[in-house]
Amino acid sequence: LAPDKAYDNKGCWSGCVFTDSVLTGGEPAILYTSVNNAKASVSLAEHTSDDLLDWQKAENNPIIDGTPAGYQADFRDPYFFRNGENAYIIVGTKKNGVGANTLHRYDNGTWQYIGTFMQGTDAGTCGTFNEMTNVTQMPDGRWLVTATPLEGNNGVRTIYWTGSIREDGTFQPDEHSATPRTFELEGTSKWGYGLLSPTIYRKGDTVLALGIVPDKLPVYQNVGKLGFAHTMSVVREISLDAEGNVLQKPYGGLASLRGEEHMSLRDTTVDGPLSLSPVSGRQWEVKVRPVVGENDFRLNFLKQGSQSAKMTYTPSTGKLMVSFQGISSIANDASSFRGQYEVQLPVVHQVGDTLLLDVYFDNSILEVFVNERWASSMRVFCQTYN
């Protein structure tokens, strides 16, 4: 999509692709934020080719003509969902200084504003604007709402609530969501780091998520040198436990992308350094199932001479730490993490417990999954990057 209409001559901005058996006949359609020099609105585009490369903007755009009264700041990132007979669009905004989403219901060919879909409890915890909100009904019937709020106490990071959709289409958080929870492991996802703005897709009983993992590089020239800006996470498979915590593990379909298995060790006692050669380079997957002992467990990578990056689990504290301080890299987190990311796992593993670690590394992105429950994404830019 490109700006070429009076309602979007300042830009075609974020939204979603959706299908609906009633509104689109099961065909994909695009909702997007249309912006001109006066306001932001919501517009629709329909595909005109089977390969989805060609799209045509709807003749009745914009389908939601600007911010309803009573809201402030931006009005963007529309998202579609259906609950029973009713089809809805939510749009991110701000109300009384706290992030919120407007709610619009499809009614006889038009989208009627009917109120506030949800709003955070306070700006410190929930931010001042709900960016990229997703609404997903999980296989067990509960609803998952994720958002990437702006200007909260921990900066930009993905948070979520679980609950139900009321009869009028608004969201009711459950008892576990009085305070929203963080999508990534607490400690690595703050100040705009970690996985942001996840896209969530459900097919049958499988729910998949992937998101933006930003560069956070301080100087534009670095982005130009690298040849790209930001990247996407690997695909995660998510579910909910009884308390509504999001559980995350690598999507099983990733296994089809594997090449040759270079090393396999089982029933091995490790009481000192153990080389994983020929595993090397900047594109690898390591699955580790250590039985927790008294001492730290560590994975070293990006080794150059005496330098290396380190991922360490300390049984006595239950902390997982990733450190890039021992390598030469372009600083992308100098004022925040300073190359060292440390998290307290929600569960402290005892001696004899098995720890499940799935680690993916691809050039500038490290993704760590723990016990098929928790996940974290980090970026590192080596000085020798090319």
Residue pairs with C-beta under 8 A, 6 or more apart in sequence:
1 8
1 12
1 30
1 32
1 45
1 55
1 57
2 12
3 9
3 10
3 11
3 12
5 34
5 57
5 61
6 36
7 34
7 36
7 41
7 43
7 61
7 62
8 32
8 34
8 35
8 36
8 43
8 57
8 61
9 36
9 37
10 35
10 36
10 37
11 33
11 34
11 35
12 32
12 33
12 34
12 35
12 43
13 32
13 33
13 34
13 35
13 40
13 76
13 77
14 32
14 33
14 76
14 77
14 132
15 30
15 31
15 32
15 33
15 42
15 77
15 78
15 79
16 30
16 31
16 78
16 79
16 80
17 28
17 29
17 30
17 31
18 24
18 28
18 29
18 31
18 80
19 26
19 27
19 28
19 29
20 26
20 29
20 80
20 82
20 87
22 87
23 29
23 87
23 106
24 46
27 46
27 47
28 47
28 52
29 44
29 45
29 46
29 47
30 44
30 45
30 46
30 55
31 42
31 43
31 44
31 78
31 79
31 80
31 89
32 42
32 43
32 44
32 45
32 78
33 40
33 41
33 42
33 43
33 75
33 76
33 77
33 78
34 40
34 41
34 42
34 43
34 61
34 62
35 41
35 76
39 66
39 67
39 75
40 66
40 67
40 74
40 75
40 76
41 61
41 62
41 64
41 65
41 66
41 75
42 62
42 63
42 64
42 78
42 89
42 91
42 111
43 57
43 58
43 61
43 62
43 63
44 57
44 58
44 61
44 63
45 55
45 56
45 57
45 58
46 55
46 56
46 58
47 54
47 55
47 56
48 54
48 55
48 56
63 110
63 111
64 78
64 89
64 91
64 104
64 111
64 113
66 75
67 75
67 93
67 102
68 102
68 113
70 95
71 93
71 94
71 95
71 100
71 102
72 93
72 94
72 95
72 97
73 93
73 94
73 128
73 129
74 92
74 93
74 94
74 129
75 91
75 92
75 93
75 102
76 91
76 92
76 93
76 131
77 91
77 92
77 130
77 131
77 132
77 133
78 89
78 90
78 91
79 89
79 90
79 91
79 133
79 134
79 135
80 87
80 88
80 89
81 87
81 88
81 90
81 135
81 136
81 137
82 88
83 137
83 165
83 169
86 105
86 106
86 169
87 105
87 106
88 103
88 104
88 105
88 106
88 117
88 169
89 103
89 104
89 106
89 111
90 101
90 102
90 103
90 104
90 117
90 133
90 135
91 101
91 102
91 104
92 99
92 100
92 101
92 129
92 130
92 131
92 132
92 133
92 147
93 99
93 100
93 101
93 102
93 129
93 130
94 100
94 128
94 129
95 116
95 119
97 123
97 128
98 119
98 120
98 121
98 122
98 123
98 126
98 127
98 128
99 119
99 120
99 123
99 126
99 127
99 128
99 129
99 130
99 147
99 149
99 150
100 116
100 117
100 118
100 119
100 120
100 130
101 116
101 117
101 118
101 119
101 130
101 133
101 147
102 113
102 115
102 116
102 117
103 113
103 114
103 115
103 116
103 117
103 169
103 170
104 111
104 112
104 113
104 114
105 111
105 112
105 114
105 169
106 112
114 168
114 169
115 168
115 170
116 170
117 169
117 170
117 171
118 130
118 145
118 161
118 170
118 171
118 173
119 126
120 126
120 127
120 130
120 149
120 180
121 178
121 179
123 151
123 152
124 152
124 153
125 152
125 153
125 179
125 180
126 149
126 152
126 159
126 180
127 147
127 149
127 150
127 151
127 152
127 156
128 149
128 150
128 151
128 152
129 149
129 150
129 151
130 147
130 148
130 149
131 147
131 148
131 149
131 150
131 156
131 197
132 147
132 148
132 196
132 197
132 198
133 145
133 146
133 147
134 144
134 145
134 146
134 147
134 198
134 199
134 200
135 143
135 144
135 145
135 171
136 143
136 144
136 145
136 146
136 200
136 202
136 207
137 143
137 144
137 165
137 202
138 144
138 202
138 207
138 239
138 240
139 202
139 204
139 205
139 207
139 239
140 240
142 162
142 163
142 164
142 174
142 240
142 244
143 162
143 163
143 164
143 165
143 171
144 160
144 161
144 162
144 200
144 240
144 246
145 160
145 161
145 162
145 163
145 171
146 158
146 159
146 160
146 183
146 198
146 200
147 158
147 159
147 160
148 156
148 157
148 158
148 159
148 196
148 197
149 156
149 159
150 156
154 190
154 191
155 190
155 191
155 192
156 191
156 192
156 196
157 182
157 183
157 184
157 189
157 190
157 191
157 192
157 193
157 194
157 196
158 182
158 183
158 184
158 189
158 194
158 195
158 196
158 197
158 198
158 211
159 180
159 181
159 182
159 183
160 180
160 181
160 182
160 183
160 246
161 171
161 173
161 174
161 177
161 180
161 181
162 173
162 174
162 176
162 177
162 240
162 244
163 171
163 172
163 173
163 174
163 177
164 171
164 172
164 174
165 171
165 172
166 172
174 244
176 243
176 244
176 245
177 244
181 245
181 246
182 189
183 189
183 195
183 198
183 246
184 194
184 195
184 375
184 376
184 377
185 320
185 343
185 345
185 370
185 374
185 375
185 376
186 343
186 344
187 341
187 342
187 343
187 344
188 194
188 337
188 341
188 343
188 376
188 377
188 378
189 195
189 376
190 336
191 336
192 214
192 216
193 214
193 216
193 333
193 336
193 337
193 378
193 379
194 213
194 376
194 377
194 378
195 211
195 212
195 213
195 233
195 375
195 377
196 211
196 212
196 213
196 214
197 211
197 212
198 209
198 210
198 211
199 209
199 210
199 211
200 207
200 208
200 209
200 238
201 207
201 208
201 209
202 208
206 237
207 237
207 238
207 239
208 235
208 236
208 237
208 238
208 251
209 235
209 236
209 237
209 238
209 248
210 232
210 233
210 234
210 235
210 236
211 232
211 233
212 230
212 231
212 232
212 233
213 230
213 231
213 232
213 233
213 365
213 377
213 378
213 379
214 230
214 379
215 222
215 223
215 226
215 229
215 230
215 231
215 332
215 364
215 379
215 381
216 332
216 333
216 379
217 223
217 226
217 330
217 332
217 381
218 331
218 332
218 334
222 330
222 381
223 229
226 364
226 381
226 385
231 364
231 365
231 379
233 365
233 367
233 377
234 250
234 251
234 254
234 360
234 367
235 250
235 251
235 253
235 254
236 248
236 249
236 250
236 251
236 369
236 375
237 248
237 249
237 250
237 251
237 252
238 246
238 247
238 248
239 246
239 247
240 246
240 247
241 247
245 373
247 372
247 373
248 369
248 372
248 373
248 374
248 375
249 358
249 369
249 372
249 373
249 375
250 358
250 360
250 369
258 285
262 278
262 279
263 276
263 277
263 278
263 279
265 274
268 274
270 290
276 286
279 286
282 302
282 361
282 362
282 363
283 361
283 362
283 363
284 360
284 361
285 358
285 359
285 360
285 361
286 299
286 357
286 359
287 357
287 358
287 359
288 297
288 299
288 355
288 357
288 359
289 354
289 355
289 356
289 357
290 297
290 313
290 354
290 355
290 357
291 352
291 353
291 354
291 355
292 313
292 315
292 349
292 350
292 351
292 352
292 353
292 354
292 355
293 315
293 351
294 315
294 316
294 351
295 315
296 312
296 313
296 314
296 315
297 312
297 313
297 315
297 355
298 310
298 311
298 312
298 313
299 310
299 311
299 312
299 357
299 359
300 308
300 309
300 310
301 308
301 309
301 311
301 361
302 308
302 309
302 327
302 380
302 382
304 327
304 328
304 384
307 326
307 327
307 328
308 326
308 327
309 322
309 323
309 324
309 326
309 327
309 380
310 321
310 322
310 323
310 326
311 320
311 321
311 322
311 323
311 359
311 368
312 320
312 321
312 322
312 323
313 319
313 320
313 321
313 355
313 357
314 321
315 348
315 349
315 350
315 351
317 344
317 348
318 344
318 345
318 347
318 348
318 349
319 342
319 343
319 344
319 345
320 342
320 343
320 345
320 368
320 370
321 340
321 341
321 342
321 343
322 340
322 341
322 342
322 366
322 368
322 378
323 339
323 340
323 341
324 339
324 340
324 380
325 338
325 339
325 340
327 380
327 382
328 382
328 383
328 384
329 339
329 380
329 381
329 382
329 383
330 381
330 382
330 383
330 385
331 339
332 379
332 380
332 381
333 339
339 380
341 376
341 378
343 376
345 370
345 374
346 373
346 374
347 371
349 355
355 370
355 371
356 369
356 370
356 371
356 372
357 368
357 369
357 370
358 368
358 369
358 372
359 366
359 367
359 368
359 369
360 366
360 367
360 368
361 367
363 385
364 379
364 380
364 381
364 385
365 377
365 378
365 379
366 377
366 378
366 379
366 380
367 375
367 376
367 377
367 378
368 375
368 376
368 378
369 375
